[in-house]
Amino acid sequence: KISDIASECGFNSSSYFTEQFTKLTGMPPKEFRKQTEKVCVHDFYTYEDILLAAKYESVSFLADTMEILDNEAVESVAVCEPDDQFGFLHEAAVIEYEGVLYASWYHNPKAELQGYTPICGKRSFDGGKTWTELEVLAEDPTEKILYCPPVYGICDGRLYMFVNQMVAPDHMHALDLYVLNPESGKFEFLWSRPIPFKLNTNVVKLPNGKLMLPGRVAELDCFPNTPAVMISDSGKIDAEWRLVKVAENGDLADGTRLVHPELSAICHGDVIYLFSRNDLRNVPLVYVSKDQGETWSPAMSLDIPYRSSKI
């Protein structure tokens, strides 16, 4: 009973408890209880996270019983480690192309997104056991432009790589495209376009043959916090891409804003699930599209316990 809960919380009056509860959460206790019956509350949630999750519809992905993988059956191989030249590396992308693994990321001499920020890469010809020497794939030696992050895509038998140009950390300036020259083995620059879209994961092929890039968007040279996707209607990587906002803006249901909403997509039949983390709150969110990425549902909370990574 609400009166019992009020008493346990130290209130002599259940009506005063209801008044204070409503002022704090935006809804009376009975409505809050009804709305949160199916909300998944993770162990790492703060009080503010619980209140935020209660404002979203909740969707479940996990089965009642989960298969636990044997960690001893998983082999970890270091692709690249910090050294005297580059003390920081971040946001790696990996893809297999014609039997070769390609991995790339951005490097910094000492700290994240400070100073010289090239896109570097390595290749593996034996399934990831050993890797080639480090090579610089894109750079600005003047340090005026920062590069971050790389993502890959394969189309018409060719391997492509997208990278972001930035004028400051996470302030998007342009979207650049490179293609692998099979004869030289080098990535060659194709074009740069003033699209303030922050890349997140590799190109996704949609069931209708179109291509999609998950990420987030902002005004040019500004910080991106609005979930969005880029779509290639032609199904070609080196063609035109158009922007589709997944959310109207980066506002959360509690009035705060998304911070670093890294996006990743999974296609299941004709349904696309776009998962978003948020560095300010621990509530994992998902957006759903049933029309090949043209329109998206409002954000929903979910039961997969992730908060500081992509799916």
DRENDREN-800748 format. One record per residue (C-alpha): residue in one letter; x, y, z. Coordinates in steps of 0.02 Angstrom, whole numbers, plus 50000, padded with zeros to 5 digits. Layout:
! DRENDREN-800748
rec residu = A; X = X; Y = Y; Z = Z
...
//
This chain:
! DRENDREN-800748
rec residu = K; X = 50000; Y = 50000; Z = 50000
rec residu = I; X = 50056; Y = 50177; Z = 49966
rec residu = S; X = 50021; Y = 50221; Z = 50147
rec residu = D; X = 50137; Y = 50081; Z = 50206
rec residu = I; X = 50276; Y = 50138; Z = 50087
rec residu = A; X = 50253; Y = 50317; Z = 50149
rec residu = S; X = 50271; Y = 50258; Z = 50329
rec residu = E; X = 50426; Y = 50155; Z = 50290
rec residu = C; X = 50503; Y = 50309; Z = 50210
rec residu = G; X = 50473; Y = 50411; Z = 50367
rec residu = F; X = 50317; Y = 50506; Z = 50313
rec residu = N; X = 50176; Y = 50526; Z = 50439
rec residu = S; X = 50058; Y = 50576; Z = 50298
rec residu = S; X = 50033; Y = 50472; Z = 50140
rec residu = S; X = 49960; Y = 50624; Z = 50052
rec residu = Y; X = 50117; Y = 50725; Z = 50089
rec residu = F; X = 50223; Y = 50578; Z = 50029
rec residu = T; X = 50121; Y = 50575; Z = 49867
rec residu = E; X = 50144; Y = 50762; Z = 49847
rec residu = Q; X = 50332; Y = 50752; Z = 49867
rec residu = F; X = 50348; Y = 50595; Z = 49760
rec residu = T; X = 50250; Y = 50676; Z = 49619
rec residu = K; X = 50355; Y = 50833; Z = 49628
rec residu = L; X = 50515; Y = 50731; Z = 49616
rec residu = T; X = 50466; Y = 50603; Z = 49482
rec residu = G; X = 50334; Y = 50696; Z = 49383
rec residu = M; X = 50199; Y = 50567; Z = 49418
rec residu = P; X = 50103; Y = 50504; Z = 49572
rec residu = P; X = 50160; Y = 50341; Z = 49656
rec residu = K; X = 50021; Y = 50230; Z = 49584
rec residu = E; X = 50054; Y = 50291; Z = 49406
rec residu = F; X = 50241; Y = 50268; Z = 49431
rec residu = R; X = 50215; Y = 50089; Z = 49491
rec residu = K; X = 50103; Y = 50048; Z = 49343
rec residu = Q; X = 50221; Y = 50125; Z = 49217
rec residu = T; X = 50376; Y = 50038; Z = 49286
rec residu = E; X = 50304; Y = 49862; Z = 49306
rec residu = K; X = 50396; Y = 49802; Z = 49150
rec residu = V; X = 50547; Y = 49916; Z = 49161
rec residu = C; X = 50713; Y = 49826; Z = 49180
rec residu = V; X = 50815; Y = 49903; Z = 49320
rec residu = H; X = 50999; Y = 49859; Z = 49303
rec residu = D; X = 51116; Y = 49842; Z = 49451
rec residu = F; X = 51222; Y = 49987; Z = 49390
rec residu = Y; X = 51076; Y = 50111; Z = 49383
rec residu = T; X = 51083; Y = 50265; Z = 49492
rec residu = Y; X = 50924; Y = 50338; Z = 49564
rec residu = E; X = 50918; Y = 50460; Z = 49418
rec residu = D; X = 50936; Y = 50314; Z = 49296
rec residu = I; X = 50786; Y = 50227; Z = 49373
rec residu = L; X = 50681; Y = 50384; Z = 49354
rec residu = L; X = 50738; Y = 50404; Z = 49174
rec residu = A; X = 50702; Y = 50222; Z = 49129
rec residu = A; X = 50528; Y = 50241; Z = 49202
rec residu = K; X = 50490; Y = 50374; Z = 49072
rec residu = Y; X = 50522; Y = 50256; Z = 48926
rec residu = E; X = 50430; Y = 50106; Z = 48860
rec residu = S; X = 50535; Y = 49951; Z = 48893
rec residu = V; X = 50577; Y = 49810; Z = 48772
rec residu = S; X = 50652; Y = 49641; Z = 48813
rec residu = F; X = 50784; Y = 49551; Z = 48710
rec residu = L; X = 50856; Y = 49423; Z = 48831
rec residu = A; X = 50795; Y = 49244; Z = 48850
rec residu = D; X = 50749; Y = 49171; Z = 49019
rec residu = T; X = 50904; Y = 49060; Z = 49014
rec residu = M; X = 51069; Y = 49120; Z = 48945
rec residu = E; X = 51213; Y = 49021; Z = 48872
rec residu = I; X = 51375; Y = 49062; Z = 48962
rec residu = L; X = 51525; Y = 49058; Z = 48847
rec residu = D; X = 51685; Y = 48974; Z = 48902
rec residu = N; X = 51813; Y = 49113; Z = 48920
rec residu = E; X = 51954; Y = 48989; Z = 48899
rec residu = A; X = 51892; Y = 48953; Z = 48723
rec residu = V; X = 51916; Y = 49135; Z = 48674
rec residu = E; X = 52087; Y = 49187; Z = 48612
rec residu = S; X = 52141; Y = 49368; Z = 48627
rec residu = V; X = 52273; Y = 49439; Z = 48509
rec residu = A; X = 52346; Y = 49614; Z = 48522
rec residu = V; X = 52332; Y = 49701; Z = 48353
rec residu = C; X = 52425; Y = 49857; Z = 48409
rec residu = E; X = 52485; Y = 49923; Z = 48576
rec residu = P; X = 52538; Y = 50097; Z = 48636
rec residu = D; X = 52722; Y = 50138; Z = 48609
rec residu = D; X = 52842; Y = 50286; Z = 48615
rec residu = Q; X = 52770; Y = 50360; Z = 48455
rec residu = F; X = 52585; Y = 50335; Z = 48492
rec residu = G; X = 52530; Y = 50323; Z = 48672
rec residu = F; X = 52343; Y = 50322; Z = 48635
rec residu = L; X = 52236; Y = 50227; Z = 48512
rec residu = H; X = 52047; Y = 50215; Z = 48504
rec residu = E; X = 51890; Y = 50167; Z = 48405
rec residu = A; X = 51951; Y = 50021; Z = 48301
rec residu = A; X = 51858; Y = 49950; Z = 48152
rec residu = V; X = 51888; Y = 49776; Z = 48082
rec residu = I; X = 51827; Y = 49690; Z = 47923
rec residu = E; X = 51870; Y = 49536; Z = 47821
rec residu = Y; X = 51898; Y = 49563; Z = 47635
rec residu = E; X = 51954; Y = 49425; Z = 47517
rec residu = G; X = 52028; Y = 49322; Z = 47658
rec residu = V; X = 52123; Y = 49467; Z = 47736
rec residu = L; X = 52078; Y = 49554; Z = 47900
rec residu = Y; X = 52091; Y = 49744; Z = 47895
rec residu = A; X = 52096; Y = 49841; Z = 48058
rec residu = S; X = 52108; Y = 50029; Z = 48081
rec residu = W; X = 52088; Y = 50158; Z = 48219
rec residu = Y; X = 52146; Y = 50333; Z = 48264
rec residu = H; X = 52309; Y = 50367; Z = 48354
rec residu = N; X = 52374; Y = 50508; Z = 48463
rec residu = P; X = 52549; Y = 50538; Z = 48532
rec residu = K; X = 52494; Y = 50551; Z = 48713
rec residu = A; X = 52310; Y = 50589; Z = 48747
rec residu = E; X = 52142; Y = 50563; Z = 48662
rec residu = L; X = 52107; Y = 50682; Z = 48517
rec residu = Q; X = 52251; Y = 50798; Z = 48557
rec residu = G; X = 52379; Y = 50848; Z = 48427
rec residu = Y; X = 52426; Y = 50737; Z = 48283
rec residu = T; X = 52279; Y = 50618; Z = 48252
rec residu = P; X = 52308; Y = 50501; Z = 48105
rec residu = I; X = 52205; Y = 50351; Z = 48053
rec residu = C; X = 52321; Y = 50201; Z = 48065
rec residu = G; X = 52298; Y = 50021; Z = 48016
rec residu = K; X = 52365; Y = 49845; Z = 48004
rec residu = R; X = 52320; Y = 49687; Z = 47908
rec residu = S; X = 52318; Y = 49503; Z = 47950
rec residu = F; X = 52339; Y = 49364; Z = 47823
rec residu = D; X = 52318; Y = 49222; Z = 47948
rec residu = G; X = 52150; Y = 49255; Z = 48029
rec residu = G; X = 52211; Y = 49381; Z = 48156
rec residu = K; X = 52355; Y = 49284; Z = 48233
rec residu = T; X = 52489; Y = 49401; Z = 48168
rec residu = W; X = 52480; Y = 49577; Z = 48098
rec residu = T; X = 52582; Y = 49682; Z = 47976
rec residu = E; X = 52682; Y = 49836; Z = 48023
rec residu = L; X = 52586; Y = 49995; Z = 48064
rec residu = E; X = 52539; Y = 50105; Z = 47916
rec residu = V; X = 52462; Y = 50280; Z = 47914
rec residu = L; X = 52302; Y = 50281; Z = 47810
rec residu = A; X = 52248; Y = 50464; Z = 47831
rec residu = E; X = 52329; Y = 50611; Z = 47917
rec residu = D; X = 52350; Y = 50800; Z = 47933
rec residu = P; X = 52529; Y = 50836; Z = 47988
rec residu = T; X = 52481; Y = 51017; Z = 48026
rec residu = E; X = 52368; Y = 50951; Z = 48166
rec residu = K; X = 52228; Y = 51071; Z = 48114
rec residu = I; X = 52115; Y = 50925; Z = 48068
rec residu = L; X = 52084; Y = 50777; Z = 48183
rec residu = Y; X = 52032; Y = 50611; Z = 48107
rec residu = C; X = 51908; Y = 50496; Z = 48194
rec residu = P; X = 51847; Y = 50359; Z = 48178
rec residu = P; X = 51866; Y = 50238; Z = 48031
rec residu = V; X = 51729; Y = 50120; Z = 47972
rec residu = Y; X = 51729; Y = 49996; Z = 47829
rec residu = G; X = 51611; Y = 49938; Z = 47693
rec residu = I; X = 51617; Y = 49817; Z = 47547
rec residu = C; X = 51523; Y = 49852; Z = 47385
rec residu = D; X = 51539; Y = 49779; Z = 47210
rec residu = G; X = 51691; Y = 49681; Z = 47264
rec residu = R; X = 51786; Y = 49833; Z = 47326
rec residu = L; X = 51838; Y = 49881; Z = 47502
rec residu = Y; X = 51798; Y = 50058; Z = 47560
rec residu = M; X = 51844; Y = 50156; Z = 47716
rec residu = F; X = 51752; Y = 50309; Z = 47786
rec residu = V; X = 51835; Y = 50429; Z = 47909
rec residu = N; X = 51779; Y = 50589; Z = 47996
rec residu = Q; X = 51869; Y = 50755; Z = 47988
rec residu = M; X = 51853; Y = 50858; Z = 48147
rec residu = V; X = 51906; Y = 51035; Z = 48193
rec residu = A; X = 51903; Y = 50992; Z = 48379
rec residu = P; X = 51863; Y = 50835; Z = 48479
rec residu = D; X = 51697; Y = 50767; Z = 48414
rec residu = H; X = 51661; Y = 50927; Z = 48314
rec residu = M; X = 51619; Y = 50857; Z = 48144
rec residu = H; X = 51689; Y = 50946; Z = 47991
rec residu = A; X = 51677; Y = 50824; Z = 47846
rec residu = L; X = 51650; Y = 50644; Z = 47792
rec residu = D; X = 51793; Y = 50569; Z = 47688
rec residu = L; X = 51790; Y = 50412; Z = 47582
rec residu = Y; X = 51938; Y = 50302; Z = 47531
rec residu = V; X = 51947; Y = 50144; Z = 47424
rec residu = L; X = 52076; Y = 50006; Z = 47425
rec residu = N; X = 52179; Y = 49996; Z = 47266
rec residu = P; X = 52202; Y = 49809; Z = 47237
rec residu = E; X = 52361; Y = 49836; Z = 47137
rec residu = S; X = 52455; Y = 49948; Z = 47259
rec residu = G; X = 52369; Y = 49883; Z = 47415
rec residu = K; X = 52347; Y = 50063; Z = 47473
rec residu = F; X = 52189; Y = 50158; Z = 47520
rec residu = E; X = 52160; Y = 50299; Z = 47396
rec residu = F; X = 52061; Y = 50457; Z = 47432
rec residu = L; X = 51896; Y = 50471; Z = 47335
rec residu = W; X = 51801; Y = 50620; Z = 47404
rec residu = S; X = 51767; Y = 50733; Z = 47553
rec residu = R; X = 51594; Y = 50805; Z = 47589
rec residu = P; X = 51541; Y = 50933; Z = 47722
rec residu = I; X = 51426; Y = 50812; Z = 47814
rec residu = P; X = 51430; Y = 50834; Z = 48005
rec residu = F; X = 51395; Y = 50650; Z = 48037
rec residu = K; X = 51493; Y = 50553; Z = 48169
rec residu = L; X = 51531; Y = 50377; Z = 48108
rec residu = N; X = 51501; Y = 50235; Z = 48231
rec residu = T; X = 51504; Y = 50063; Z = 48149
rec residu = N; X = 51536; Y = 49978; Z = 47982
rec residu = V; X = 51417; Y = 49995; Z = 47835
rec residu = V; X = 51256; Y = 49894; Z = 47858
rec residu = K; X = 51170; Y = 49815; Z = 47707
rec residu = L; X = 50982; Y = 49830; Z = 47722
rec residu = P; X = 50858; Y = 49696; Z = 47664
rec residu = N; X = 50801; Y = 49809; Z = 47521
rec residu = G; X = 50978; Y = 49821; Z = 47451
rec residu = K; X = 51011; Y = 49997; Z = 47515
rec residu = L; X = 51159; Y = 50036; Z = 47629
rec residu = M; X = 51155; Y = 50118; Z = 47800
rec residu = L; X = 51283; Y = 50200; Z = 47915
rec residu = P; X = 51235; Y = 50215; Z = 48100
rec residu = G; X = 51296; Y = 50370; Z = 48192
rec residu = R; X = 51248; Y = 50541; Z = 48258
rec residu = V; X = 51233; Y = 50714; Z = 48184
rec residu = A; X = 51251; Y = 50899; Z = 48226
rec residu = E; X = 51275; Y = 51064; Z = 48141
rec residu = L; X = 51438; Y = 51082; Z = 48044
rec residu = D; X = 51590; Y = 51097; Z = 48159
rec residu = C; X = 51481; Y = 51066; Z = 48312
rec residu = F; X = 51463; Y = 50924; Z = 48437
rec residu = P; X = 51345; Y = 50785; Z = 48378
rec residu = N; X = 51220; Y = 50714; Z = 48501
rec residu = T; X = 51069; Y = 50674; Z = 48391
rec residu = P; X = 51052; Y = 50490; Z = 48338
rec residu = A; X = 51045; Y = 50474; Z = 48149
rec residu = V; X = 51085; Y = 50361; Z = 48002
rec residu = M; X = 51152; Y = 50391; Z = 47828
rec residu = I; X = 51069; Y = 50295; Z = 47685
rec residu = S; X = 51132; Y = 50257; Z = 47510
rec residu = D; X = 50976; Y = 50230; Z = 47404
rec residu = S; X = 51078; Y = 50162; Z = 47259
rec residu = G; X = 51162; Y = 50031; Z = 47367
rec residu = K; X = 51330; Y = 50102; Z = 47313
rec residu = I; X = 51459; Y = 50163; Z = 47437
rec residu = D; X = 51539; Y = 50292; Z = 47322
rec residu = A; X = 51370; Y = 50370; Z = 47275
rec residu = E; X = 51261; Y = 50498; Z = 47364
rec residu = W; X = 51212; Y = 50472; Z = 47546
rec residu = R; X = 51064; Y = 50556; Z = 47629
rec residu = L; X = 51038; Y = 50591; Z = 47813
rec residu = V; X = 50891; Y = 50525; Z = 47914
rec residu = K; X = 50872; Y = 50585; Z = 48093
rec residu = V; X = 50824; Y = 50444; Z = 48209
rec residu = A; X = 50772; Y = 50567; Z = 48346
rec residu = E; X = 50720; Y = 50748; Z = 48330
rec residu = N; X = 50863; Y = 50800; Z = 48442
rec residu = G; X = 50975; Y = 50732; Z = 48578
rec residu = D; X = 50856; Y = 50768; Z = 48722
rec residu = L; X = 50816; Y = 50631; Z = 48848
rec residu = A; X = 50647; Y = 50608; Z = 48931
rec residu = D; X = 50708; Y = 50683; Z = 49094
rec residu = G; X = 50764; Y = 50846; Z = 49013
rec residu = T; X = 50950; Y = 50803; Z = 49005
rec residu = R; X = 51042; Y = 50774; Z = 48841
rec residu = L; X = 51123; Y = 50624; Z = 48763
rec residu = V; X = 51312; Y = 50626; Z = 48779
rec residu = H; X = 51416; Y = 50524; Z = 48655
rec residu = P; X = 51268; Y = 50420; Z = 48596
rec residu = E; X = 51368; Y = 50288; Z = 48502
rec residu = L; X = 51251; Y = 50193; Z = 48385
rec residu = S; X = 51255; Y = 50014; Z = 48320
rec residu = A; X = 51126; Y = 49924; Z = 48212
rec residu = I; X = 51061; Y = 49747; Z = 48196
rec residu = C; X = 50945; Y = 49694; Z = 48054
rec residu = H; X = 50823; Y = 49555; Z = 48099
rec residu = G; X = 50714; Y = 49515; Z = 47950
rec residu = D; X = 50639; Y = 49680; Z = 47894
rec residu = V; X = 50660; Y = 49760; Z = 48065
rec residu = I; X = 50811; Y = 49867; Z = 48110
rec residu = Y; X = 50862; Y = 49888; Z = 48292
rec residu = L; X = 50974; Y = 50038; Z = 48326
rec residu = F; X = 51057; Y = 50028; Z = 48497
rec residu = S; X = 51120; Y = 50186; Z = 48583
rec residu = R; X = 51229; Y = 50208; Z = 48735
rec residu = N; X = 51234; Y = 50370; Z = 48834
rec residu = D; X = 51382; Y = 50429; Z = 48935
rec residu = L; X = 51279; Y = 50542; Z = 49049
rec residu = R; X = 51151; Y = 50412; Z = 49103
rec residu = N; X = 51172; Y = 50224; Z = 49115
rec residu = V; X = 51006; Y = 50184; Z = 49030
rec residu = P; X = 51035; Y = 50087; Z = 48867
rec residu = L; X = 50914; Y = 50139; Z = 48730
rec residu = V; X = 50853; Y = 50062; Z = 48568
rec residu = Y; X = 50761; Y = 50136; Z = 48418
rec residu = V; X = 50663; Y = 50025; Z = 48298
rec residu = S; X = 50628; Y = 50047; Z = 48113
rec residu = K; X = 50506; Y = 49939; Z = 48015
rec residu = D; X = 50524; Y = 50031; Z = 47850
rec residu = Q; X = 50708; Y = 50008; Z = 47806
rec residu = G; X = 50770; Y = 50154; Z = 47911
rec residu = E; X = 50654; Y = 50289; Z = 47844
rec residu = T; X = 50561; Y = 50317; Z = 48009
rec residu = W; X = 50603; Y = 50265; Z = 48186
rec residu = S; X = 50510; Y = 50229; Z = 48347
rec residu = P; X = 50536; Y = 50337; Z = 48501
rec residu = A; X = 50679; Y = 50279; Z = 48611
rec residu = M; X = 50645; Y = 50128; Z = 48722
rec residu = S; X = 50744; Y = 50059; Z = 48868
rec residu = L; X = 50800; Y = 49877; Z = 48864
rec residu = D; X = 50863; Y = 49732; Z = 48967
rec residu = I; X = 51034; Y = 49705; Z = 48886
rec residu = P; X = 51155; Y = 49766; Z = 49021
rec residu = Y; X = 51273; Y = 49878; Z = 48923
rec residu = R; X = 51316; Y = 50059; Z = 48959
rec residu = S; X = 51491; Y = 50108; Z = 48902
rec residu = S; X = 51507; Y = 50016; Z = 48736
rec residu = K; X = 51419; Y = 49977; Z = 48573
rec residu = I; X = 51324; Y = 49817; Z = 48536
//
